Amino acid sequence: MKAKLSQSFALLALVSACGTKGPLAKAPPMWGPDRAAYDAQQAEKAAEAADKTAKKQAEKTSSSATTDIPK
């Protein structure tokens, strides 16, 4: 009985060590005004990321367009 209990605790310790490494992120709010503010913040972050990607793509396209011209 003691051996099975010890093995169960050892297995539980091994399984509990699996998963995310490092600190856990705080879960977003589920409802209410905090949820609306969180959604707005996430939409703003997504828009900023899209703008940044578009700028990088535009820079890449404009710089490659000037170097691709045959002489």
C-alpha positions in Angstrom: 0.0 0.0 0.0 2.8 2.4 1.0 4.7 1.6 -2.2 1.7 2.3 -4.4 1.1 5.6 -2.6 4.7 6.6 -3.0 4.6 5.7 -6.7 1.5 7.7 -7.1 3.0 10.8 -5.5 6.2 10.4 -7.6 4.1 10.1 -10.8 2.1 13.1 -9.8 5.2 15.1 -9.2 6.6 14.2 -12.6 3.3 15.0 -14.4 2.9 18.3 -12.6 6.3 19.4 -13.9 5.1 19.2 -17.5 3.7 22.1 -19.4 4.5 25.8 -19.4 7.9 26.8 -18.4 8.4 30.1 -16.6 5.7 32.3 -15.0 2.1 31.9 -16.0 0.4 34.7 -17.7 -2.6 36.3 -16.0 -5.9 35.1 -17.5 -8.0 37.8 -19.2 -11.2 39.0 -17.6 -14.3 36.9 -18.6 -17.0 39.6 -18.5 -17.9 43.1 -17.6 -16.2 46.4 -18.4 -12.8 44.9 -17.8 -13.4 42.4 -20.6 -14.4 45.2 -23.0 -11.2 47.1 -22.1 -9.1 44.0 -22.6 -10.7 43.3 -26.0 -10.0 46.9 -27.1 -6.4 46.6 -25.9 -5.9 43.4 -27.8 -7.4 44.9 -30.9 -5.1 47.9 -30.6 -2.1 45.6 -30.2 -3.2 43.6 -33.3 -3.6 46.8 -35.4 -0.1 48.0 -34.3 1.4 44.6 -35.2 -0.3 44.7 -38.6 0.9 48.3 -39.3 4.4 47.3 -38.3 4.3 44.3 -40.6 2.9 46.4 -43.5 5.7 49.0 -43.0 8.4 46.3 -43.1 6.8 44.8 -46.2 6.6 48.2 -47.9 10.2 49.0 -47.1 11.3 45.6 -48.4 9.3 46.1 -51.6 10.5 49.6 -52.2 14.2 48.7 -51.6 14.0 45.7 -53.8 12.2 47.6 -56.6 15.1 50.0 -56.9 17.8 47.3 -56.9 16.0 45.1 -59.5 16.3 47.6 -62.3 18.8 46.3 -64.9 21.5 48.6 -66.1 
